[in-house]
Amino acid sequence: MLAGIETELAPAELGRFTDILRLRSGKPLTVRFVAPDDADALQSYFRALSQNARYRRLMGGASELPPSELDKATHVGAHNIFAVVAEIGIDGVDVIAGEACYAFDPDVCAVEFGISIADRFQGQGIGAAILTNLECRAAALGAVRLIGDTLRNNEAMIALARKLAFEFKPTPGDWKQVRFEKRLVQSVADIPCESWRIAASRSFAANAVSAAV
Ligand SMILES: CC(C)(COP(=O)(O)OP(=O)(O)OC[C@H]1O[C@@H](n2cnc3c(N)ncnc32)[C@H](O)[C@@H]1OP(=O)(O)O)[C@@H](O)C(=O)NCCC(=O)NCCS
């Protein structure tokens, strides 16, 4: 597993964890870890979100990603916090169509995440594609549960979670939100991602070493 490292991944390592997904339109969607030099592009992405989308993603009225969150997003792996962007090629230029940030808690083997899709790219299956990819990335960290919280009136997020077979329960301590949660055990075998392959090869190598001593 990739779990337990807790240290930031070196920029040169980040590309190994990139996944290229296929949208229902047939277009490729590249999901990759955020690199330190993505800070400006990621911040521009958040500023360009509609007020409503940003409010739902950040659970508040911030006009941009708070500096502490930007810092976490651009130091992937540190404290078991990870961020990905999903890019689509438009006229030969890679455009950020969506993002997700997720944190792995090894004590409870769970990953919690937040996600957003740029307004103009919503409704094209990108949210579903990223979330399915996150299931695999979370499992590669050793998580057995994937958890999100959203405002109770966020119909799009609730419908997306329902479609992907998440279960709903109250968010502890916040009646305005609802929690959606999915057990990962069954699903990941069918949706391999690079993180999963890397995790599997590391545990294979570790087993080989322990068998040899
Ligand atoms: C919620 C969000 C991530 C969904 O992403 P998306 O790319 O638009 O969703 P998809 O196109 O993948 O939709 C997948 C399914 O979700 C449901 N869905 C998505 N948007 C919907 C909407 N506006 N109303 C009802 N159902 C919706 C549908 O079941 C859809 O399946 P279908 O396309 O077969 O009908 C996106 O709307 C968003 O970024 N919202 C603002 C930020 C936010 O709310 N983040 C969640 C907080 S963690």
Ligand as a Chemical Component Dictionary entry (heavy atoms), coordinates in Angstrom:
data_LIG
# 
_chem_comp.id                   LIG 
_chem_comp.type                 NON-POLYMER 
_chem_comp.pdbx_formal_charge   0 
_chem_comp.three_letter_code    LIG 
# 
loop_
_chem_comp_atom.comp_id 
_chem_comp_atom.atom_id 
_chem_comp_atom.alt_atom_id 
_chem_comp_atom.type_symbol 
_chem_comp_atom.charge 
_chem_comp_atom.model_Cartn_x 
_chem_comp_atom.model_Cartn_y 
_chem_comp_atom.model_Cartn_z 
_chem_comp_atom.pdbx_ordinal 
LIG C1  C1  C 0 -21.650 17.732 -7.861  1  
LIG C2  C2  C 0 -20.715 17.753 -9.078  2  
LIG C3  C3  C 0 -19.329 17.385 -8.611  3  
LIG C4  C4  C 0 -21.222 16.707 -10.097 4  
LIG O1  O1  O 0 -20.282 16.614 -11.156 5  
LIG P1  P1  P 0 -20.739 16.455 -12.688 6  
LIG O2  O2  O 0 -19.548 16.222 -13.500 7  
LIG O3  O3  O 0 -21.586 17.594 -13.070 8  
LIG O4  O4  O 0 -21.636 15.143 -12.601 9  
LIG P2  P2  P 0 -21.761 14.016 -13.726 10 
LIG O5  O5  O 0 -21.969 14.656 -15.039 11 
LIG O6  O6  O 0 -20.645 13.067 -13.572 12 
LIG O7  O7  O 0 -23.124 13.334 -13.284 13 
LIG C5  C5  C 0 -23.189 12.006 -12.815 14 
LIG C6  C6  C 0 -24.594 11.762 -12.293 15 
LIG O8  O8  O 0 -24.862 12.628 -11.188 16 
LIG C7  C7  C 0 -26.223 13.075 -11.266 17 
LIG N1  N1  N 0 -26.242 14.524 -11.480 18 
LIG C8  C8  C 0 -25.210 15.305 -11.827 19 
LIG N2  N2  N 0 -25.604 16.595 -11.871 20 
LIG C9  C9  C 0 -26.905 16.609 -11.559 21 
LIG C10 C10 C 0 -27.867 17.647 -11.399 22 
LIG N3  N3  N 0 -27.546 18.920 -11.590 23 
LIG N4  N4  N 0 -29.119 17.310 -11.018 24 
LIG C11 C11 C 0 -29.454 16.023 -10.792 25 
LIG N5  N5  N 0 -28.568 14.987 -10.925 26 
LIG C12 C12 C 0 -27.316 15.284 -11.288 27 
LIG C13 C13 C 0 -26.858 12.320 -12.414 28 
LIG O9  O9  O 0 -27.365 11.108 -11.904 29 
LIG C14 C14 C 0 -25.681 12.025 -13.300 30 
LIG O10 O10 O 0 -25.846 10.888 -14.076 31 
LIG P3  P3  P 0 -26.363 11.018 -15.599 32 
LIG O11 O11 O 0 -25.385 11.915 -16.275 33 
LIG O12 O12 O 0 -26.339 9.636  -16.094 34 
LIG O13 O13 O 0 -27.701 11.632 -15.511 35 
LIG C15 C15 C 0 -20.739 19.132 -9.777  36 
LIG O14 O14 O 0 -22.082 19.499 -10.032 37 
LIG C16 C16 C 0 -20.065 20.240 -8.983  38 
LIG O15 O15 O 0 -18.870 20.448 -9.098  39 
LIG N6  N6  N 0 -20.827 20.997 -8.174  40 
LIG C17 C17 C 0 -20.261 22.130 -7.441  41 
LIG C18 C18 C 0 -19.335 21.703 -6.318  42 
LIG C19 C19 C 0 -19.974 20.684 -5.416  43 
LIG O16 O16 O 0 -21.171 20.697 -5.161  44 
LIG N7  N7  N 0 -19.153 19.766 -4.884  45 
LIG C20 C20 C 0 -19.617 18.730 -3.989  46 
LIG C21 C21 C 0 -19.192 19.016 -2.590  47 
LIG S1  S1  S 0 -18.077 17.753 -2.032  48 
# 
loop_
_chem_comp_bond.comp_id 
_chem_comp_bond.atom_id_1 
_chem_comp_bond.atom_id_2 
_chem_comp_bond.value_order 
_chem_comp_bond.pdbx_ordinal 
LIG C1  C2  SING 1  
LIG C2  C3  SING 2  
LIG C2  C4  SING 3  
LIG C2  C15 SING 4  
LIG C4  O1  SING 5  
LIG O1  P1  SING 6  
LIG P1  O2  DOUB 7  
LIG P1  O3  SING 8  
LIG P1  O4  SING 9  
LIG O4  P2  SING 10 
LIG P2  O5  DOUB 11 
LIG P2  O6  SING 12 
LIG P2  O7  SING 13 
LIG O7  C5  SING 14 
LIG C5  C6  SING 15 
LIG C6  O8  SING 16 
LIG C6  C14 SING 17 
LIG O8  C7  SING 18 
LIG C7  N1  SING 19 
LIG C7  C13 SING 20 
LIG N1  C8  SING 21 
LIG N1  C12 SING 22 
LIG C8  N2  DOUB 23 
LIG N2  C9  SING 24 
LIG C9  C10 SING 25 
LIG C9  C12 DOUB 26 
LIG C10 N3  SING 27 
LIG C10 N4  DOUB 28 
LIG N4  C11 SING 29 
LIG C11 N5  DOUB 30 
LIG N5  C12 SING 31 
LIG C13 O9  SING 32 
LIG C13 C14 SING 33 
LIG C14 O10 SING 34 
LIG O10 P3  SING 35 
LIG P3  O11 DOUB 36 
LIG P3  O12 SING 37 
LIG P3  O13 SING 38 
LIG C15 O14 SING 39 
LIG C15 C16 SING 40 
LIG C16 O15 DOUB 41 
LIG C16 N6  SING 42 
LIG N6  C17 SING 43 
LIG C17 C18 SING 44 
LIG C18 C19 SING 45 
LIG C19 O16 DOUB 46 
LIG C19 N7  SING 47 
LIG N7  C20 SING 48 
LIG C20 C21 SING 49 
LIG C21 S1  SING 50 
# 
